[in-house]
């Protein structure tokens, strides 16, 4: 079976069955992160530490590794387990801190 894995700002990893795009699993990777929607349904994407922006699958598809500005987190598809891999990851565009932007809530 083929799956797709996507992050939803700021806290969920969604795993979908590729054949029919149905939800396979929704994993809460950052329970402490919340977004407050403003009038009109938009939310400010703040410069928060610990937001997972990168998603990479292992070659055999068993593990999904996510990276934030402070650590790596690994999801094991076989055991349905989240594992912190630690590690500090300095990030940036070389021009100081990144600029917040908006997204529609639910994206």
Order of alpha helices (4+ residues) and beta strands (2+ residues): beta-beta-beta-beta-beta-beta-beta-beta-beta
